[in-house]
Amino acid sequence: MSEVEHGEPTRPYSCDAVSSFSSVLSSVPERVPIVLEPLIDLGQSDVETELRR
């Protein structure tokens, strides 16, 4: 899961993206891994914050 726009690199998660991810999360079986692609490595967030979202 990532926040992207056409022709741009990955961006920090917006409230809209988090809401969209949340709306489909119940459809994803627990055994299926989900890869989160926030911009933690660029210092724009941290692991704990992203996991809470």
Secondary structure, DSSP 8 states (H G I E B T S, - for coil): --B--TTS--B---HHHHHHHHHHHTTS-TTS------SGGGTS--HHHHHH-
